[in-house]
Amino acid sequence: MTQSTPAGVVVGLDIGGSKTRGITWRDGVLVADAVAGSANVQNVPKEVAEANLAELFAALAAAAPGAAPRAVYAGAGGIDTDEDAAALAALIAPHAPGAQITVVHDTRLLLAAGGARTGVSVIAGTGSAAWGTNDDGASARAGGWGYLLGDEGSGYWLGREAVRHSLKRMDLGLEPDTLTAALLAHVGLDDPRALIAHFHHGTTRRYWAAVSPVVFDAAAAGHAESLAMIETAARDLVELAAQCAHQLGITGPIVLGSGLGSNQPALQQSFRTHAAAAGLGEVRILDKDPIFGVLELVDR
């Protein structure tokens, strides 16, 4: 996918559940890159989001003085309605006076960063979601409902499944196995019984998503239940992709990205296998941050 380099100053934002990354480009050349806390009001209070945006734009301005943006293009999770997009744009507007502000679901950044103008993008990170578009301009979405309603195949899902596995063994009177022992060490506990209170009080979905590498490590050591969890996660992610693809009448490309999708080979391999079985086409593993899709989208 190619297009002419956007002229003038453009700011791209990738607003995740734990951090917000911002990049300023001048005539397509990166001139500032900064990170602050999350500005997603589904994850932090509005006041915190406002403060984090202020910190981010201040850092961008310090790195590139005088680079007043003509456009700001932001991708964020949880942008499900025009009202969601307008609310986030209103938080951004004070930091970019006069700029054209566009807010989209972050899956759109991922597809563009994967070099695809049409196809399906799959986010496998703290949460999960899929979004796609075809040559007619139609779009389709699957998942992205949040951890209480979905997020199957996500980092949070894997972290929660590790806890459920450990509690089930406890109920059966079994000793901690490889996964449970690693989980307890990771969260600083010495008894599976303490996992229940620890899970429900004082921890967040991002906290449990950060537990997911424990599952991959146990799988690499041959732990059968961890391997099964990864297989289930991959199959569920492929189902999200297939739902979008079938609605749009396409087979691919499928771009897999975000924290797990871009960095866990075991998940990637299983995803490819299940995608092929589902009749999907080329699978691309995103090897860059989704924010770099901004330059492909900003002037469309």
C-alpha positions in Angstrom: 0.0 0.0 0.0 1.5 3.3 -1.0 0.4 6.9 -1.2 2.0 10.3 -1.4 3.8 11.6 1.7 1.5 13.8 3.7 2.5 17.5 3.6 2.9 19.6 6.7 2.9 18.6 10.3 0.9 15.5 11.3 0.5 14.0 14.8 -0.3 10.4 15.2 -1.6 8.9 18.4 -1.9 5.3 19.4 -3.9 5.2 22.6 -3.7 1.9 24.5 -4.9 0.6 27.8 -1.7 1.3 29.6 0.1 4.0 27.5 -0.3 6.5 24.8 2.3 6.9 22.1 2.5 10.1 20.0 4.6 10.8 16.9 5.0 14.1 15.0 5.9 14.0 11.4 6.8 17.0 9.3 6.4 16.3 5.5 6.5 12.6 6.3 9.7 12.8 8.4 9.5 11.8 12.0 10.6 14.8 14.2 9.2 13.8 17.6 8.3 10.6 19.4 6.9 10.5 23.0 5.0 8.2 25.4 2.7 9.0 28.3 0.1 7.2 30.3 -3.2 6.0 28.8 -5.6 8.5 27.5 -8.4 6.0 27.0 -11.3 6.8 29.3 -12.4 3.2 29.3 -9.2 2.5 31.2 -8.5 5.6 33.2 -10.6 8.5 34.6 -11.2 11.4 32.3 -9.0 13.7 34.5 -6.1 11.2 34.2 -6.6 11.0 30.4 -6.6 14.8 30.1 -3.4 15.0 32.2 -1.7 12.3 30.1 -2.6 14.0 26.9 -1.2 17.3 28.2 2.1 15.5 29.2 2.3 13.9 25.8 1.7 17.0 23.7 4.1 18.9 25.8 6.8 16.4 25.2 6.1 16.4 21.4 6.3 20.2 21.4 9.5 20.2 23.3 11.1 17.8 20.8 9.8 19.7 17.8 9.3 23.4 18.7 7.0 25.2 16.4 5.5 22.1 14.8 1.9 23.0 15.1 -0.1 20.1 13.6 -2.5 20.6 10.7 -4.0 17.1 11.4 -4.1 14.7 14.4 -5.0 11.1 13.6 -5.7 8.9 16.7 -6.4 5.2 17.1 -7.8 3.9 20.3 -9.6 0.8 21.6 -13.3 1.2 22.6 -14.2 3.6 19.7 -17.5 1.9 18.9 -19.7 4.9 18.1 -19.5 8.4 16.6 -20.1 9.6 20.2 -17.0 7.7 21.4 -14.9 9.3 18.7 -16.2 12.8 19.3 -15.6 12.5 23.1 -11.9 11.6 22.5 -11.5 14.2 19.8 -12.8 16.8 22.4 -10.0 15.8 24.8 -7.4 16.1 22.1 -8.6 19.4 20.6 -7.2 21.8 23.2 -3.7 20.5 22.4 -4.0 20.9 18.6 -5.8 24.2 18.0 -7.2 24.4 14.4 -6.1 20.9 13.5 -8.3 18.4 11.8 -8.8 15.6 14.3 -9.7 12.1 13.3 -10.4 9.3 15.8 -10.8 5.7 14.8 -10.7 2.2 16.4 -7.1 1.1 16.7 -7.6 -1.9 14.5 -7.6 0.5 11.5 -4.0 1.7 12.4 -2.9 -1.9 12.6 -4.2 -2.9 9.1 -2.6 0.2 7.5 0.7 -0.5 9.3 0.7 -4.0 7.9 0.8 -2.5 4.4 -2.8 -3.4 3.5 -5.4 -1.1 2.2 -8.0 -3.9 2.4 -8.1 -7.0 4.5 -8.6 -7.8 8.2 -6.6 -6.7 11.2 -6.5 -8.7 14.4 -5.5 -7.2 17.7 -4.1 -9.6 20.2 -2.9 -7.6 23.2 -4.4 -6.7 26.5 -7.7 -7.2 24.8 -8.7 -8.5 21.4 -10.7 -7.4 18.3 -10.8 -7.7 14.6 -11.7 -5.1 11.9 -11.7 -5.3 8.1 -12.5 -3.5 4.9 -12.9 -4.5 1.3 -12.5 -2.8 -2.1 -16.0 -1.5 -2.0 -15.3 0.4 1.2 -17.5 -1.8 3.4 -16.2 -2.6 6.8 -16.8 -5.2 9.4 -15.9 -5.6 13.1 -15.8 -8.6 15.5 -15.0 -8.6 19.2 -13.5 -5.7 21.1 -16.3 -5.9 23.7 -14.0 -5.6 26.7 -12.9 -8.2 29.2 -16.3 -8.7 30.9 -18.0 -9.6 27.6 -15.2 -11.0 25.4 -11.5 -10.3 24.7 -11.1 -14.0 23.9 -7.5 -14.9 22.9 -6.1 -11.8 24.6 -3.4 -11.4 27.2 -6.0 -10.9 29.9 -7.8 -14.0 28.8 -4.6 -16.1 29.0 -3.8 -14.6 32.4 -7.2 -15.4 33.7 -7.1 -18.9 32.3 -3.8 -19.5 34.2 -5.5 -18.5 37.4 -8.6 -20.7 36.7 -6.3 -23.6 35.9 -4.5 -23.2 39.2 -7.7 -22.8 41.2 -9.2 -25.9 39.6 -6.1 -27.9 40.6 -6.5 -26.5 44.2 -10.1 -27.7 44.4 -9.1 -31.1 43.2 -6.4 -31.3 46.0 -3.6 -31.4 43.5 -0.2 -29.9 44.1 0.9 -26.9 42.1 2.2 -27.9 38.6 4.6 -26.0 36.4 2.2 -23.3 35.4 0.8 -22.7 38.9 4.2 -22.5 40.4 5.3 -20.0 37.8 2.1 -18.0 38.2 2.5 -17.8 42.0 6.1 -16.7 41.7 5.1 -14.1 39.1 2.5 -12.5 41.4 4.4 -12.9 44.6 2.1 -15.4 46.4 2.9 -18.8 47.9 -0.5 -20.4 48.1 -3.1 -20.9 45.3 -5.8 -20.0 47.7 -4.6 -16.5 47.8 -5.2 -16.1 44.1 -8.9 -15.6 44.5 -8.7 -12.4 46.7 -5.7 -11.2 44.7 -7.6 -11.5 41.4 -10.7 -9.7 42.6 -9.1 -6.9 44.7 -6.5 -4.4 43.8 -5.5 -5.7 40.4 -6.5 -4.7 36.9 -7.0 -6.4 33.6 -3.6 -5.0 32.4 -2.0 -6.6 35.5 -3.4 -10.0 34.5 -2.6 -9.5 30.8 1.0 -9.1 31.9 0.9 -12.6 33.4 0.4 -14.1 29.9 4.1 -14.7 29.3 4.0 -17.2 32.1 1.7 -19.3 30.0 4.0 -19.1 27.0 7.0 -20.1 29.1 5.2 -23.1 30.5 4.1 -24.1 27.1 7.7 -23.9 25.8 8.7 -26.3 28.6 6.1 -28.8 27.4 3.2 -28.0 29.8 0.2 -29.6 28.0 -2.5 -27.3 29.5 -0.6 -24.2 28.6 -0.2 -25.4 25.0 -3.9 -26.0 24.9 -4.6 -22.5 26.1 -2.5 -21.0 23.3 -4.3 -23.2 20.8 -7.7 -22.0 22.1 -6.5 -18.4 22.0 -5.3 -18.7 18.4 -8.5 -20.4 17.3 -10.7 -17.8 18.9 -8.7 -15.0 17.3 -9.0 -16.7 13.9 -12.8 -16.9 14.4 -12.8 -13.1 14.9 -10.9 -12.6 11.7 -13.0 -15.1 9.8 -16.2 -13.4 10.8 -15.0 -10.1 9.4 -13.6 -11.8 6.2 -16.8 -13.7 5.5 -19.0 -10.6 6.0 -16.8 -8.7 3.5 -16.4 -11.5 1.0 -12.6 -11.5 1.2 -10.0 -14.0 2.4 -7.2 -11.7 3.4 -4.6 -10.5 3.9 -5.0 -11.0 7.7 -2.7 -8.7 9.7 -2.0 -10.0 13.3 -0.5 -7.5 15.7 -0.3 -5.9 19.1 1.6 -7.2 22.2 0.9 -10.9 21.8 0.3 -11.0 18.1 3.6 -9.4 17.2 5.8 -11.0 19.8 4.7 -14.6 20.6 5.8 -17.1 18.0 3.8 -19.9 19.5 0.6 -17.9 19.1 1.6 -16.8 15.6 2.3 -20.4 14.4 -1.0 -21.6 15.8 -2.9 -18.6 14.3 -1.5 -19.4 10.9 -2.5 -23.1 11.2 -6.1 -22.3 12.2 -6.3 -19.5 9.6 -5.4 -21.9 6.8 -8.0 -24.4 8.1 -10.6 -21.6 8.0 -9.8 -20.9 4.4 -8.3 -17.5 5.1 -5.5 -16.1 2.9 -2.1 -14.6 3.6 -1.3 -13.9 7.3 1.0 -11.0 8.0 2.6 -10.6 11.4 3.0 -6.9 12.2 6.6 -6.1 12.8 6.1 -2.4 13.7 3.9 -0.4 16.0 0.4 0.3 14.7 1.0 4.1 15.0 3.1 3.9 11.8 -0.2 3.2 9.9 -1.1 6.9 10.5 0.8 8.2 7.4 -1.2 5.8 5.2 -4.5 7.0 6.6 -4.3 10.7 7.5 -5.3 12.1 4.1 -7.7 9.5 2.9 
